[in-house]
Amino acid sequence: MDRLKEKKLFLFDMDGTLVDSMGHWKHLEYEFLEAKGVTDIDEVLKDIQHMTIPAAMEYFIDRFHFEGTVESLTDELNAMMAAHY
């Protein structure tokens, strides 16, 4: 226990341990696309299922002409996720 008193910082990854966010991540793309007015969401989710988030954002910009950059749309998606925590 004395070793713990010497430490100045502890890093703890609680996601997956205390909080299970997988359900939210799985629904997040649907929520994001719905908020953007996309109607054929199930089809789009099939198209992006193996993409990284930046690749999916690029796809959305190309297909739906979303305004913003890959970075700004990713920030928007992350803000939506943060609301679930």
C-alpha positions in Angstrom: 0.0 0.0 0.0 2.9 2.4 0.6 3.8 2.1 -3.1 0.4 3.6 -4.0 1.2 6.7 -1.9 4.2 7.4 -4.0 2.2 7.6 -7.2 1.1 10.9 -8.6 -1.2 9.7 -11.3 -3.3 6.7 -12.0 -4.8 5.8 -15.4 -7.9 3.7 -15.4 -9.8 2.5 -18.5 -13.3 2.2 -17.2 -15.0 1.5 -20.5 -15.7 -2.2 -20.7 -15.0 -2.5 -17.0 -17.4 -0.2 -15.2 -19.3 1.1 -18.2 -20.3 -0.9 -21.3 -20.7 1.5 -24.2 -20.8 -1.1 -27.0 -24.6 -0.8 -27.3 -24.3 2.9 -27.7 -21.5 2.7 -30.3 -23.6 0.2 -32.3 -26.6 2.6 -32.4 -24.5 5.8 -32.7 -24.2 5.6 -36.5 -27.9 5.2 -36.8 -28.5 8.1 -34.5 -26.0 10.3 -36.4 -27.4 9.5 -39.8 -31.0 10.0 -38.6 -30.1 13.5 -37.2 -28.6 14.3 -40.6 -31.9 13.4 -42.4 -30.7 10.1 -44.0 -33.6 7.8 -44.7 -32.0 4.6 -46.1 -30.0 4.1 -42.9 -29.9 0.3 -42.9 -28.4 0.2 -46.4 -25.8 2.8 -45.4 -24.9 0.9 -42.3 -24.1 -2.2 -44.4 -21.9 0.0 -46.7 -19.8 1.3 -43.7 -19.7 -1.7 -41.4 -16.0 -2.4 -42.1 -14.9 1.2 -42.3 -13.0 3.3 -39.8 -14.8 6.3 -38.5 -12.8 8.7 -40.7 -13.4 6.6 -43.8 -17.2 6.5 -43.0 -17.2 10.3 -42.6 -15.5 10.7 -46.0 -18.1 8.3 -47.4 -20.9 10.4 -45.9 -19.4 13.6 -47.3 -19.2 12.1 -50.8 -22.6 10.3 -50.8 -24.8 12.8 -48.9 -22.8 16.0 -49.4 -22.7 16.6 -45.6 -21.2 20.0 -44.8 -18.0 20.0 -42.8 -14.7 18.1 -42.8 -13.9 14.5 -41.8 -12.6 16.0 -38.5 -15.6 18.2 -37.8 -18.1 15.4 -38.5 -16.0 13.0 -36.3 -16.1 15.6 -33.6 -19.9 15.8 -33.9 -20.2 12.0 -33.7 -17.9 12.0 -30.6 -20.0 14.7 -29.0 -23.1 12.6 -29.6 -21.4 9.6 -28.0 -20.2 11.7 -25.0 -23.8 12.5 -24.2 -24.4 8.8 -23.5 -21.7 8.6 -20.9 
